[in-house]
Amino acid sequence: MPDIKVKVNQPTRIGQQTAMKVVSAFAGDASASMSALSDVNVSGGLQNGMVLCYNTSTSKWDATLDLTPGTVQNLDINGGNF
């Protein structure tokens, strides 16, 4: 897995607020893809609209179109608080 380095500069004023400017540098193969990661499973092939869902039985992220596999089709999405 490539190294990702992040450098945080001194606080910068943006309008009325102070913000942190974050500069990142990607070290490694820039052509790498998520499917090349060891914990991502795309064995069924990729299609438009797929998302990654974590599979606890394999400890991997599966590419899927079905967010609720199996017979129980209940899905609650909580985007958190911001």
C-alpha positions in Angstrom: 0.0 0.0 0.0 1.4 3.4 -0.9 2.4 5.9 1.7 0.3 9.0 2.1 2.0 12.0 3.7 0.1 15.0 5.1 1.6 18.3 6.1 -0.4 20.8 8.0 0.7 24.4 7.6 0.1 27.3 9.9 -3.5 28.5 10.3 -4.8 30.7 7.5 -7.5 33.3 7.6 -10.4 32.6 5.3 -12.9 35.4 5.6 -13.9 35.7 9.3 -12.6 32.2 10.2 -9.2 30.6 10.8 -8.7 27.4 8.8 -6.0 24.9 8.6 -4.5 24.3 5.1 -3.7 20.7 4.5 -1.2 19.7 1.8 -1.0 16.0 1.0 1.6 14.1 -1.1 1.0 10.7 -2.5 4.1 8.5 -2.5 3.9 5.3 -4.6 2.2 4.1 -7.7 -0.2 6.8 -8.7 -2.0 4.4 -11.0 -3.0 2.1 -8.1 -6.7 1.4 -7.8 -8.9 0.5 -4.9 -9.5 -2.9 -6.4 -5.8 -3.6 -5.9 -6.1 -3.3 -2.1 -5.8 -6.6 -0.3 -9.0 -6.0 1.7 -11.2 -5.1 -1.2 -13.1 -7.9 -3.1 -14.2 -7.2 -6.6 -14.2 -10.8 -7.8 -17.7 -10.5 -9.2 -16.7 -7.8 -11.5 -17.5 -4.1 -11.4 -20.6 -2.2 -12.6 -21.8 1.4 -12.6 -23.4 2.3 -9.2 -21.6 -0.2 -7.1 -20.6 0.7 -3.5 -18.3 -1.0 -1.0 -19.9 -2.8 1.9 -17.9 -4.4 4.7 -18.3 -8.2 5.1 -17.5 -9.3 8.6 -17.3 -13.0 7.6 -14.4 -12.3 5.2 -13.0 -9.1 6.8 -13.0 -7.5 3.4 -14.9 -4.7 1.6 -17.2 -6.2 -1.2 -18.2 -4.3 -4.3 -22.0 -4.6 -4.5 -25.2 -3.2 -5.9 -27.2 -4.7 -3.0 -26.8 -2.9 0.3 -28.9 -5.4 2.2 -28.0 -8.9 1.1 -30.2 -11.8 2.2 -33.9 -12.0 2.9 -34.1 -9.2 5.4 -34.2 -6.0 3.4 -33.9 -3.3 6.1 -31.6 -0.4 5.7 -31.1 2.6 8.0 -28.5 5.2 6.8 -27.2 7.6 9.5 -25.0 10.2 8.0 -23.9 11.4 11.5 -23.9 14.9 13.0 -22.0 17.8 11.5 
